Amino acid sequence: VVEDNPWIWPTQYATEKDNKPKEALGVSDEKFTADLVTKAYRTMVLKTLRYAHKYKEDSFLEVQLEAIIMERMTKSPRIMDIYGHCGFAVSAELVPIEFEERVVSGEGYAEAKDVQKRNKDGPRSYNNFTAEEKLSFALEMAESIADLHGFEDGVIVHDDVQLCQWMTTPDGRLKLGDFNRATIMQWDEIKDQYCMFNNGIAFGNYRAPEEFKAVNLDEKIDVFSFCNNIYALITGLWNFYDTEDDEVVHEKLIGGNLAFVDPRWKDQSYEEGKLVELLPKCWAYDPDERISIFDAVKFLRQAVEDKPKHSN
């Protein structure tokens, strides 16, 4: 983090003091984050290659890809703003509040028996968001992905949709970043359609089932992973919260086994019921049967509009 103007007029210190959060932000390092929130308006981030990575062509191309996408998406208020790019670094706006830490409790894992005991008298989320906030954040995330998939010059696949890719601005808006794994889909002028792509061997526990075949992929992989985020919003846990073994999760996904969703969430509130209703639409095993991110945005916007007609 680099302060654009570390020295300010004394009269501005009072303004910065007023910028300090009045309540806890729900992140692991409250003091550090609160300080960033205070100085966010005059601060930027310099994102550089990690020391563990070598300065080689592949790494350069990843950083360049991120810079190109951020620059082309400048008009979107839901994508982090870029200020500059050189070599293996990108300078960008400071979006100071970790979103993942607010959504997922601790490590995000729990034993099934403990969750069952906690939910004995009804499902209880491990995060502190209200039902209205969950629906609102879900819509914000969907809209930012839709900005990529609906880009006027061609589909951009994020290819690494996780909660940690969103950060929260001081005024509470979500912004999407981290595009060094992204894929800009190519156009087949003979077939008059987008070319499917291969993103290599899948790893982690947040992937769409078809990613384990690593061939014939399209933007629908982002939709599947997006609903993993929805699950975390609802419950405060990861989708497969009872195992930290990625290989076990891979086998479940390849076999078509999805995360367990307590059916009682449907009746917990109007908003949470709508989010539960969205899950199977995004989690369809066959990507051809999976809804698009534009369908998800439409569904969530309609849910928000219909809210006054219902009560929790």
VOPAGU-2260 file (C-alpha; in pm, 1 decimal, decimal comma):
REM VOPAGU-2260
SITE   aa  ch    i         X         Y         Z
SITE  VAL   A    0       0,0       0,0       0,0
SITE  VAL   A    1     142,0     336,3    -103,1
SITE  GLU   A    2      10,6     665,9      30,0
SITE  ASP   A    3     -29,8     894,9    -268,3
SITE  ASN   A    4       8,7    1196,9     -43,0
SITE  PRO   A    5     146,6    1099,6     298,0
SITE  TRP   A    6     160,6    1463,9     409,9
SITE  ILE   A    7    -171,3    1644,3     431,9
SITE  TRP   A    8    -288,3    1980,8     558,6
SITE  PRO   A    9    -353,2    1976,4     934,9
SITE  THR   A   10    -714,7    2075,4     874,9
SITE  GLN   A   11    -767,7    1746,8     689,7
SITE  TYR   A   12    -678,1    1530,6     988,1
SITE  ALA   A   13   -1016,6    1606,1    1138,6
SITE  THR   A   14   -1180,3    1483,1     818,9
SITE  GLU   A   15    -977,5    1164,0     828,5
SITE  LYS   A   16   -1077,9    1113,6    1190,2
SITE  ASP   A   17   -1442,6    1134,0    1081,9
SITE  ASN   A   18   -1373,6     867,8     818,9
SITE  LYS   A   19   -1283,5     611,9    1084,0
SITE  PRO   A   20   -1536,7     325,8    1102,7
SITE  LYS   A   21   -1778,7     365,6    1391,7
SITE  GLU   A   22   -1837,9      -9,2    1418,5
SITE  ALA   A   23   -1629,5    -324,9    1384,5
SITE  LEU   A   24   -1574,5    -428,0    1022,0
SITE  GLY   A   25   -1579,9    -801,2    1085,8
SITE  VAL   A   26   -1225,1    -865,3     960,4
SITE  SER   A   27    -930,0   -1033,7    1129,5
SITE  ASP   A   28    -719,5    -716,5    1163,7
SITE  GLU   A   29    -965,1    -445,7    1264,2
SITE  LYS   A   30    -708,2    -178,1    1352,1
SITE  PHE   A   31    -506,5    -208,6    1031,2
SITE  THR   A   32    -818,7    -214,2     813,0
SITE  ALA   A   33    -975,9      82,7     994,7
SITE  ASP   A   34    -657,3     280,5     928,7
SITE  LEU   A   35    -676,0     189,8     558,1
SITE  VAL   A   36   -1039,5     296,8     542,1
SITE  THR   A   37    -944,8     634,1     689,3
SITE  LYS   A   38    -672,6     695,6     428,8
SITE  ALA   A   39    -834,5     519,2     132,5
SITE  TYR   A   40    -921,1     840,3     -53,2
SITE  ARG   A   41    -549,4     934,2     -85,6
SITE  THR   A   42    -393,0     589,4    -110,8
SITE  MET   A   43    -326,5     334,3    -383,1
SITE  VAL   A   44    -211,7     -25,6    -397,2
SITE  LEU   A   45      98,1    -143,4    -581,4
SITE  LYS   A   46      37,4    -508,0    -670,9
SITE  THR   A   47     362,2    -682,5    -757,3
SITE  LEU   A   48     473,4   -1035,0    -839,3
SITE  ARG   A   49     523,7   -1244,3    -527,4
SITE  TYR   A   50     883,7   -1317,8    -433,9
SITE  ALA   A   51     809,9   -1691,2    -465,5
SITE  HIS   A   52     751,2   -1652,4    -840,5
SITE  LYS   A   53    1025,7   -1611,7   -1097,3
SITE  TYR   A   54    1046,1   -1315,5   -1331,0
SITE  LYS   A   55     968,0   -1502,8   -1649,1
SITE  GLU   A   56     748,8   -1462,6   -1955,8
SITE  ASP   A   57     449,5   -1652,2   -1816,7
SITE  SER   A   58     439,1   -1432,5   -1507,6
SITE  PHE   A   59     477,0   -1117,3   -1714,6
SITE  LEU   A   60     188,6   -1219,5   -1940,0
SITE  GLU   A   61     -35,2   -1284,7   -1637,6
SITE  VAL   A   62      32,3    -938,3   -1497,1
SITE  GLN   A   63     -14,0    -783,7   -1841,5
SITE  LEU   A   64    -344,7    -969,1   -1883,1
SITE  GLU   A   65    -472,5    -833,1   -1553,6
SITE  ALA   A   66    -367,3    -480,3   -1648,7
SITE  ILE   A   67    -539,5    -501,6   -1988,5
SITE  ILE   A   68    -865,6    -627,5   -1838,5
SITE  MET   A   69    -869,5    -369,3   -1560,4
SITE  GLU   A   70    -801,2     -90,0   -1810,0
SITE  ARG   A   71   -1072,9    -207,6   -2049,5
SITE  MET   A   72   -1319,9    -238,7   -1759,8
SITE  THR   A   73   -1250,7     110,4   -1629,0
SITE  LYS   A   74   -1607,2     227,2   -1690,3
SITE  SER   A   75   -1751,3     -39,7   -1459,8
SITE  PRO   A   76   -1809,7      83,2   -1103,1
SITE  ARG   A   77   -1794,7    -280,7    -990,8
SITE  ILE   A   78   -1437,3    -350,1   -1107,7
SITE  MET   A   79   -1127,3    -218,4    -928,2
SITE  ASP   A   80    -976,4      86,5   -1098,8
SITE  ILE   A   81    -627,5      64,5   -1244,0
SITE  TYR   A   82    -388,1     361,2   -1229,3
SITE  GLY   A   83     -88,8     217,3   -1411,4
SITE  HIS   A   84     106,9     -88,4   -1523,6
SITE  CYS   A   85     474,8    -152,6   -1576,6
SITE  GLY   A   86     662,5    -479,8   -1602,6
SITE  PHE   A   87     551,9    -710,7   -1322,9
SITE  ALA   A   88     340,3    -459,6   -1130,3
SITE  VAL   A   89       0,4    -292,0   -1141,5
SITE  SER   A   90    -103,0      13,9    -941,6
SITE  ALA   A   91    -469,6      29,6    -848,4
SITE  GLU   A   92    -718,9     194,8    -618,3
SITE  LEU   A   93    -723,1      87,6    -256,4
SITE  VAL   A   94   -1035,6    -112,2    -170,4
SITE  PRO   A   95    -954,3    -172,1     195,8
SITE  ILE   A   96   -1203,2    -415,0     350,0
SITE  GLU   A   97   -1167,6    -791,3     305,3
SITE  PHE   A   98   -1501,2    -937,6     199,4
SITE  GLU   A   99   -1417,7   -1305,2     250,2
SITE  GLU   A  100   -1333,3   -1249,8     616,7
SITE  ARG   A  101   -1674,1   -1093,7     671,0
SITE  VAL   A  102   -1859,5   -1377,2     496,9
SITE  VAL   A  103   -1681,8   -1687,8     622,9
SITE  SER   A  104   -1632,9   -1756,6     990,6
SITE  GLY   A  105   -1270,9   -1837,1    1081,5
SITE  GLU   A  106   -1137,5   -2100,0     842,7
SITE  GLY   A  107   -1487,0   -2174,2     710,7
SITE  TYR   A  108   -1477,2   -2540,5     809,6
SITE  ALA   A  109   -1678,0   -2729,0    1071,9
SITE  GLU   A  110   -1768,9   -3083,3    1163,0
SITE  ALA   A  111   -2111,7   -3193,3    1043,7
SITE  LYS   A  112   -2219,3   -3290,6    1395,6
SITE  ASP   A  113   -2133,6   -2943,3    1526,4
SITE  VAL   A  114   -2331,3   -2772,8    1250,1
SITE  GLN   A  115   -2624,6   -3007,6    1312,7
SITE  LYS   A  116   -2616,7   -2925,9    1683,8
SITE  ARG   A  117   -2598,3   -2552,2    1614,7
SITE  ASN   A  118   -2895,8   -2573,6    1377,2
SITE  LYS   A  119   -3107,4   -2798,6    1598,9
SITE  ASP   A  120   -3382,8   -2538,2    1638,6
SITE  GLY   A  121   -3338,9   -2385,4    1294,6
SITE  PRO   A  122   -3051,5   -2287,5    1064,6
SITE  ARG   A  123   -2815,3   -2022,5    1199,3
SITE  SER   A  124   -2557,2   -1855,3     982,3
SITE  TYR   A  125   -2196,8   -1833,5    1095,6
SITE  ASN   A  126   -2173,3   -1475,5     965,8
SITE  ASN   A  127   -2349,4   -1163,9    1092,2
SITE  PHE   A  128   -2510,8   -1040,7     771,0
SITE  THR   A  129   -2880,1    -971,2     764,0
SITE  ALA   A  130   -3091,4   -1150,8     504,6
SITE  GLU   A  131   -3127,1    -823,1     314,3
SITE  GLU   A  132   -2749,0    -775,3     305,8
SITE  LYS   A  133   -2697,8   -1129,0     174,8
SITE  LEU   A  134   -2933,4   -1070,9    -117,1
SITE  SER   A  135   -2776,6    -732,4    -192,5
SITE  PHE   A  136   -2420,5    -866,8    -190,2
SITE  ALA   A  137   -2521,9   -1161,3    -407,9
SITE  LEU   A  138   -2659,4    -918,8    -665,9
SITE  GLU   A  139   -2345,1    -702,8    -654,8
SITE  MET   A  140   -2123,0   -1004,6    -715,1
SITE  ALA   A  141   -2340,6   -1126,1   -1001,9
SITE  GLU   A  142   -2340,4    -782,0   -1165,8
SITE  SER   A  143   -1961,1    -756,4   -1154,5
SITE  ILE   A  144   -1922,3   -1096,0   -1323,1
SITE  ALA   A  145   -2185,5    -992,2   -1578,9
SITE  ASP   A  146   -1971,1    -688,5   -1660,8
SITE  LEU   A  147   -1696,3    -931,0   -1767,1
SITE  HIS   A  148   -1915,6   -1179,2   -1953,0
SITE  GLY   A  149   -2102,1    -899,3   -2127,4
SITE  PHE   A  150   -1800,7    -689,1   -2222,1
SITE  GLU   A  151   -1870,2    -516,2   -2553,4
SITE  ASP   A  152   -1552,2    -639,7   -2723,7
SITE  GLY   A  153   -1585,1   -1003,4   -2619,9
SITE  VAL   A  154   -1649,9   -1238,8   -2329,7
SITE  ILE   A  155   -1400,5   -1225,7   -2042,6
SITE  VAL   A  156   -1399,5   -1529,6   -1813,8
SITE  HIS   A  157   -1266,4   -1454,2   -1465,8
SITE  ASP   A  158   -1165,9   -1819,5   -1420,0
SITE  ASP   A  159   -1096,2   -1781,6   -1047,9
SITE  VAL   A  160   -1423,7   -1676,0    -887,0
SITE  GLN   A  161   -1382,8   -1688,0    -510,0
SITE  LEU   A  162   -1494,5   -1466,9    -224,0
SITE  CYS   A  163   -1142,1   -1332,4    -180,7
SITE  GLN   A  164   -1158,0   -1167,8    -524,0
SITE  TRP   A  165   -1405,8    -910,4    -393,0
SITE  MET   A  166   -1316,0    -627,8    -159,4
SITE  THR   A  167   -1541,5    -372,6       9,3
SITE  THR   A  168   -1506,8       3,2     -36,3
SITE  PRO   A  169   -1532,8     239,3     262,1
SITE  ASP   A  170   -1891,8     317,6     160,4
SITE  GLY   A  171   -1986,3     -52,1     152,4
SITE  ARG   A  172   -1976,2    -140,8    -219,2
SITE  LEU   A  173   -1817,3    -455,4    -354,9
SITE  LYS   A  174   -1546,1    -441,7    -621,1
SITE  LEU   A  175   -1406,3    -736,8    -814,8
SITE  GLY   A  176   -1036,9    -776,4    -890,6
SITE  ASP   A  177    -756,4   -1026,0    -954,8
SITE  PHE   A  178    -769,1   -1109,4   -1325,8
SITE  ASN   A  179    -434,8   -1281,5   -1380,8
SITE  ARG   A  180    -605,4   -1618,4   -1436,7
SITE  ALA   A  181    -871,4   -1472,5   -1664,5
SITE  THR   A  182    -943,6   -1591,7   -2016,4
SITE  ILE   A  183   -1040,3   -1355,7   -2297,5
SITE  MET   A  184   -1243,0   -1587,4   -2518,8
SITE  GLN   A  185   -1145,3   -1609,0   -2883,8
SITE  TRP   A  186   -1394,7   -1582,1   -3170,4
SITE  ASP   A  187   -1421,0   -1844,6   -3446,1
SITE  GLU   A  188   -1503,0   -1648,5   -3761,3
SITE  ILE   A  189   -1580,6   -1965,5   -3957,6
SITE  LYS   A  190   -1824,4   -2116,2   -3705,8
SITE  ASP   A  191   -1941,6   -1769,4   -3596,9
SITE  GLN   A  192   -1915,8   -1854,6   -3227,1
SITE  TYR   A  193   -1678,3   -1831,9   -2932,8
SITE  CYS   A  194   -1403,2   -2090,9   -2906,3
SITE  MET   A  195   -1411,5   -2316,9   -2603,1
SITE  PHE   A  196   -1087,8   -2320,6   -2403,1
SITE  ASN   A  197    -870,4   -2526,9   -2171,2
SITE  ASN   A  198    -747,7   -2374,5   -1845,9
SITE  GLY   A  199    -521,6   -2659,6   -1736,8
SITE  ILE   A  200    -553,9   -2905,3   -1450,5
SITE  ALA   A  201    -811,1   -2793,4   -1194,4
SITE  PHE   A  202    -703,4   -2747,4    -834,2
SITE  GLY   A  203    -863,8   -2621,3    -515,4
SITE  ASN   A  204   -1217,7   -2695,5    -403,8
SITE  TYR   A  205   -1411,5   -2415,8    -571,4
SITE  ARG   A  206   -1417,4   -2537,8    -931,8
SITE  ALA   A  207   -1697,6   -2632,8   -1168,8
SITE  PRO   A  208   -1718,9   -3008,6   -1246,2
SITE  GLU   A  209   -1621,7   -2966,6   -1612,3
SITE  GLU   A  210   -1293,7   -2802,0   -1512,0
SITE  PHE   A  211   -1156,4   -3140,1   -1408,2
SITE  LYS   A  212   -1173,4   -3248,6   -1771,5
SITE  ALA   A  213    -993,4   -2922,7   -1858,0
SITE  VAL   A  214   -1139,9   -2908,7   -2210,3
SITE  ASN   A  215   -1434,5   -2737,2   -2378,9
SITE  LEU   A  216   -1478,9   -2471,4   -2112,4
SITE  ASP   A  217   -1665,5   -2143,4   -2136,3
SITE  GLU   A  218   -1788,8   -1862,6   -1910,5
SITE  LYS   A  219   -2031,4   -2098,2   -1731,9
SITE  ILE   A  220   -1747,6   -2207,2   -1500,8
SITE  ASP   A  221   -1773,3   -1865,1   -1335,4
SITE  VAL   A  222   -2145,5   -1916,4   -1274,9
SITE  PHE   A  223   -2090,5   -2243,5   -1088,6
SITE  SER   A  224   -1821,3   -2090,9    -866,5
SITE  PHE   A  225   -2036,6   -1782,0    -810,8
SITE  CYS   A  226   -2298,9   -1996,7    -640,3
SITE  ASN   A  227   -2032,6   -2136,9    -409,4
SITE  ASN   A  228   -2010,4   -1777,1    -289,0
SITE  ILE   A  229   -2387,6   -1768,1    -245,9
SITE  TYR   A  230   -2370,6   -2078,7     -29,2
SITE  ALA   A  231   -2106,7   -1910,8     188,3
SITE  LEU   A  232   -2319,9   -1596,8     214,2
SITE  ILE   A  233   -2616,6   -1801,0     334,9
SITE  THR   A  234   -2435,2   -2023,8     582,5
SITE  GLY   A  235   -2107,2   -1852,6     669,9
SITE  LEU   A  236   -1923,5   -2173,5     575,5
SITE  TRP   A  237   -1752,1   -2311,6     266,8
SITE  ASN   A  238   -1964,5   -2525,9      38,2
SITE  PHE   A  239   -1793,0   -2848,4     148,7
SITE  TYR   A  240   -1732,0   -2729,5     502,1
SITE  ASP   A  241   -1677,8   -3076,9     650,5
SITE  THR   A  242   -1358,8   -3161,0     459,7
SITE  GLU   A  243   -1035,9   -2976,1     388,8
SITE  ASP   A  244    -913,5   -3247,4     151,1
SITE  ASP   A  245    -932,1   -3106,0    -201,0
SITE  GLU   A  246    -913,7   -3449,9    -360,9
SITE  VAL   A  247   -1224,3   -3561,9    -173,1
SITE  VAL   A  248   -1406,0   -3253,3    -298,4
SITE  HIS   A  249   -1284,2   -3319,5    -653,5
SITE  GLU   A  250   -1428,1   -3670,1    -643,5
SITE  LYS   A  251   -1760,3   -3538,5    -516,3
SITE  LEU   A  252   -1785,2   -3278,5    -790,8
SITE  ILE   A  253   -1681,2   -3517,7   -1066,8
SITE  GLY   A  254   -1945,1   -3760,0    -938,7
SITE  GLY   A  255   -2212,0   -3489,5    -948,9
SITE  ASN   A  256   -2242,7   -3456,0    -571,3
SITE  LEU   A  257   -2319,3   -3104,3    -453,2
SITE  ALA   A  258   -2289,0   -2938,3    -113,8
SITE  PHE   A  259   -2563,1   -3011,8     139,0
SITE  VAL   A  260   -2818,0   -2733,2     169,6
SITE  ASP   A  261   -3038,1   -2744,2     477,9
SITE  PRO   A  262   -3392,2   -2720,8     333,0
SITE  ARG   A  263   -3499,6   -2506,9     627,5
SITE  TRP   A  264   -3305,1   -2213,8     480,7
SITE  LYS   A  265   -3586,4   -2179,4     224,7
SITE  ASP   A  266   -3822,3   -2064,0     498,8
SITE  GLN   A  267   -3571,5   -1876,4     712,0
SITE  SER   A  268   -3643,4   -1548,8     532,0
SITE  TYR   A  269   -3768,1   -1430,3     195,2
SITE  GLU   A  270   -3416,6   -1326,4      88,7
SITE  GLU   A  271   -3240,6   -1644,4     198,0
SITE  GLY   A  272   -3517,0   -1849,5      39,6
SITE  LYS   A  273   -3451,2   -1676,3    -291,9
SITE  LEU   A  274   -3077,4   -1742,1    -266,0
SITE  VAL   A  275   -3144,8   -2110,6    -197,7
SITE  GLU   A  276   -3374,8   -2113,9    -501,3
SITE  LEU   A  277   -3088,5   -1982,8    -714,2
SITE  LEU   A  278   -2836,4   -2249,3    -611,9
SITE  PRO   A  279   -2953,8   -2541,5    -829,7
SITE  LYS   A  280   -2986,7   -2311,6   -1130,4
SITE  CYS   A  281   -2616,2   -2220,5   -1105,8
SITE  TRP   A  282   -2501,1   -2562,3    -988,6
SITE  ALA   A  283   -2640,5   -2758,0   -1282,7
SITE  TYR   A  284   -2385,7   -3029,6   -1360,7
SITE  ASP   A  285   -2420,6   -2985,2   -1737,3
SITE  PRO   A  286   -2302,9   -2632,3   -1827,6
SITE  ASP   A  287   -2555,4   -2625,6   -2114,7
SITE  GLU   A  288   -2831,9   -2653,4   -1854,9
SITE  ARG   A  289   -2672,8   -2400,0   -1621,5
SITE  ILE   A  290   -2811,7   -2047,9   -1626,6
SITE  SER   A  291   -2598,7   -1759,5   -1750,1
SITE  ILE   A  292   -2475,4   -1488,5   -1516,9
SITE  PHE   A  293   -2721,3   -1254,9   -1689,7
SITE  ASP   A  294   -3005,9   -1486,7   -1586,8
SITE  ALA   A  295   -2870,0   -1482,6   -1231,1
SITE  VAL   A  296   -2862,1   -1101,3   -1231,2
SITE  LYS   A  297   -3219,2   -1089,2   -1363,4
SITE  PHE   A  298   -3334,1   -1336,0   -1097,7
SITE  LEU   A  299   -3167,4   -1145,1    -814,2
SITE  ARG   A  300   -3288,3    -805,0    -932,8
SITE  GLN   A  301   -3641,4    -940,0    -950,1
SITE  ALA   A  302   -3602,9   -1078,4    -597,2
SITE  VAL   A  303   -3492,2    -735,7    -473,6
SITE  GLU   A  304   -3782,0    -562,9    -652,9
SITE  ASP   A  305   -4036,1    -808,4    -516,7
SITE  LYS   A  306   -3910,9    -774,0    -158,2
SITE  PRO   A  307   -4169,2    -509,0     -45,3
SITE  LYS   A  308   -4445,8    -757,4    -128,3
SITE  HIS   A  309   -4310,6   -1004,7     124,4
SITE  SER   A  310   -4204,2   -1006,6     485,5
SITE  ASN   A  311   -3935,7   -1204,2     668,9
